[in-house]
Amino acid sequence: MSRTETLHGPSSGFDAIHQLEDDLKHVGEQAARFPRTTKLISDGAPQQAKKVVEEATELAIEAIQQNREAAIMEAADLLYNLVVLLDGMDIPFDDICEELERRRTIFGIAAKQHKNGMGPADPKDA
């Protein structure tokens, strides 16, 4: 597929995350074309969560090694697996963006919050 081609024709201008969410809705129609994604979806949250952790670990390793190109690839893998997991939970990525914006509005940055939700977490607590 070209950069502007989707599962069901030319891109309609969605960003990559929204396009992936849209594509996931149509994977079942072409399961043979996308066997790995079909399997990941059918495996459910336990396997999807495992893949998120795996890709986050691989990204961390590439970051430590300062391998920019490999980090980009691993970050894309992480986002793909995260979107699959969220999709299975019926959580659109826009909900995540809204939470980040809420934090930025309140705290001035969309940082990780304290467990009690009262402001950005201390970096030592991360």
VENGIFEN-V546432 format. One record per run of one state. SS is the DSSP state (alpha for helix, beta for strand, coil for the rest). FROM is the first residue (numbers start at 1). TO is the last residue. Records with the same first field share a line. If there is no record, write none. Layout:
SS: FROM-TO ; FROM-TO
This chain:
coil: 1-4 ; 7-8 ; 11-15 ; 31-34 ; 44-44 ; 65-67 ; 89-92 ; 108-112 ; 114-119 ; 121-122 ; 126-126
beta: 5-6 ; 9-10 ; 113-113 ; 120-120
alpha: 16-30 ; 35-43 ; 45-64 ; 68-88 ; 93-107 ; 123-125
